[in-house]
Amino acid sequence: MSNNITLNTAQLAKVQLMLSSIGNEANKVLYRAINKTIGNTQTKAVDEVYKQLSLTKKRIKQDFNQTKANSKKLSGKLRATGEPVGLINFSATQTKKGVSVKVKRVGSKKLLKHAYIAQGKGGKNHVWWRTYSGPRRPWKWKATPTRYGALPAIYRGPIERLTGPRIEDIYSKPVVLKTVQTHADQRMGVNMEQELNYVLSKL
């Protein structure tokens, strides 16, 4: 999902008129303002997604990337991309009956019966669920996650790694995107005025 930072005709005309006598300085004002706004917008986007999901801001930020403006390209872009976030990141806790997780920021934890926490490739822990519909026997889980290979056969293969939503899907929700876009528009005006004043002060 993308959020583009561009200039409207009025903004462009204002800067070009005020700096028409000093050549490329107008473009410098514009691309610096755009790049500042992209940074401001990412911070706001992370905050808004954080209100929706029970994830750390550090994890949310991982799925955002920026395309900066330059003197030849007066536009920038903030995008959110990535795979569904593993449930292990949503305060996953092993219990005797399964794994409890909290995906949404508002609300309480939910129990996923028969799910379990174990290491996957690379030694990282994940939440797993065995795609098995037959009878299950009790298993006394340890206090800490165990290796998948050490689990009883009843809990092994075929298995599925459980995930939550993608960051970009939450970012694209109207309630989130509208707030972020409004913030971007406001910051663009502020940042452009600051950069304009800075350049004029040097003349």
Secondary structure, DSSP 4 states (H G I P E B T S, - for coil): -EEEE---HHHHHHHHHHTGGGTTHHHHHHHHHHHHHHHHHHHHHHHHHHHHBSS-HHHHHTTEEEE--BTTB--EEEEE--PPPBGGGTT-EE-SSEEEE--BSSS--EEEET-EEEE-GGG-EEEEEE---S--------SS-EEGGGS-GGG-SSEEE-B---HHHHHTSHHHHHHHHHHHHHHHHHHHHHHHHHHHHT-
